[in-house]
Amino acid sequence: MLLRIVLGLGLLGVPLAWVSLTRGADSASMAQQPGVEGVTSDTGDCPAGTTEVRPGSCRAPDLPPPSILDYRPRSTLVTEENLVPSAKFPVVDIHGHMQSLAEPGVIEDVVAELDELNVQVYVAADNLSGDRLVRTIEAIEASPHRDRFRVLAGIDFDEPGAPGWGERAARQVEEDIRTGAIGVGEVSKSFGLTITKADGSRLAVDDPDLDPVWETLARLDVPALIHTAEPPEFFEPPDFENERWLELALFPDRRNADNVRFEQLIEERDNLFRRHPDTKFIAAHLGWHAHDLERAAQLLDEFPNVWVELGAVLYDLGRQPRAARDFFIRYQDRILFGKDSFQPSEYPYYWRVFETADEYFDYYRDYHAFWKLYGMDLPDEVLRKVYHENAATLFAGLPSGI
Ligand SMILES: [Zn+2]
């Protein structure tokens, strides 16, 4: 009797096991059949092409799914919309990239756009040096709008590692500051990522060869705007879990998964800041810590000679409005406005995030962020500091009375 029961159960077990095995495998593939239910994989994820419709249960859509490029949902949210075409207080944009100001007519054209945005002073951060710098300064000086523009100088990275290249670069920087540049920058990401020495080795951000440059800036009391690394996701494989997949898919040269590590570059940068406490550094793009504001706070706490700038990281601030607001209030003396590429239509997004309490609104560039933004509703006192007062304190060469 007992034997019959055991045999019966065994017989029953086999098909059951078979069903779940096949069901698992089958149901995974079955789930990819439009509208058919399946189960999550062992990792708890749904198989590709399906989504979870109930806990542990996946289904494939029975309409052809759009690519992430083509799926552009129309928000049904009805919420307050306070567009801000012009900043509440005059702005100094310390991180400007546009066509050369030395080109005829450029200054006149741009001033009209700056007026609309309430950008009082635009600082060209295009690493100008020597003749290019002289021509640009002359164009500004000759224009009726001479107090609307300023220029940062570049560092000569032509012969990294050659004997005396650091001293030569320092002399050139000093000459450029004497010509009229109000600081250095934007020291580009290639410093650390791609610039190599004659022996083929990567030039590290904390390479002592450049000490004469940083010491010169300390002696002249002018700051350096420095871009180190890139968003951390740029150092990760561009797979389907990479938050910046679209940007990496659009711009192959931004893929750094096989390059020096993000943390290595940040360590070198911090060594540089630590070794030159009298030099004023502005970490461009919030030091690429906008997604990790505690880390940004640690940077500012450890280095009183460091400020941060906001170019091209609005997407990370606007998705955490409360934490970002707290950060801005806590470090209100250490944050400077900068935009990066000069696209007038994009500035109002910054104003709206900083000045309003608006919710769930679009960001201006899909390949940066597929998520929505929220306003930080910053106090006026903080806005004034971020918009122009901190820049006026840091850059002696800015026009007075902004
Ligand atoms: Zn940059």
Residues whose N, C-alpha, C, O or C-beta is under 5 A from the ligand:
A	BS01	ZN	H227 A284
